[in-house]
Amino acid sequence: LSPVCLGSLRRAASINAEYMGEKVGFSKANERPAGAITDKTPESVKLIISALADNGLFSQFDQDPAQISKIVEEMWKLEVKAGKTLIKQGDPGDNFYVVESGNFMIFVSDPKKSEGDGILVASCGQGNTFGELALLYNSPRAATVKATEDSIVWAIGRGTFRRVLMQISCGQLAEYKGFLASVPIFKSLTSKERSKIAEALDTVEYKLGDVIIKQDDTDGDTFYIVKSGRAVVMKKEKVPNCVAARLRLP
């Protein structure tokens, strides 16, 4: 059977446009600086995409490369000299960074010492990321980040990130609503009711041969709708691995 892409309804909700935009609000102060460089070489784009893929915050965009591309397009270039403190613990969080070149040390304050950088807890080099909490919460920085050599990072501010996320979420919501309208069991619902379901949908991809649901498992908390591809339902009966049904795109 072909690979399957499923829309799933889960009990746990992911970060959505309502939380990121309407409830928290946008901050124009976090938009990129005037004259900032956003042009990127193919190598830089590849590095940023790879770095974002390794960051859990951006996992919700993995199903659609076009969505990640919107984030990448907005990121701006920043050169950081050796010894410069890019993030200081306790300061307001504003930007998220991807390291293109150079190296950074990450420190947290030492309660036993009032001077110095603090306790070294990590280092970041090419392809690493830091500062993602600034995209979610208006809270003080939890650590200090200092360049140990001349470095280059790509940055995106909270305001820009939320604006792009809103654009992505609105487009995705419209797509899901149209998709649900073609599913027989949802046709009797009102447009408003389908919208509520669409807001809770998440896209999950399965490769050929993957098991989506296993008979007798007790952790069933997800409802699946086949968005693309094909799947089969098999049930343990007198005939081993009997095919009970075949599922495909409505």
Secondary structure, DSSP 8 states (H G I E B T S, - for coil): ---EEEEEE-SS----HIIIIIIT---GGGS--TT------HHHHHHHHHHHHTSGGGGGGTT-HHHHHHHHHH-EEEEE-TT-EEE-TTSB--EEEEEEES-EEEEE--TT-SSSS-EEEEEE-TT-EE-GGGGT---B-SSEEEESS-EEEEEEEHHHHHHHHHHHHHHHHHHHHHHHHTSGGGTTS-HHHHHHHHHHEEEEEE-TT--SS-TT-S----EEEEEESEEEEEE-SSSTTEEEEEEE--
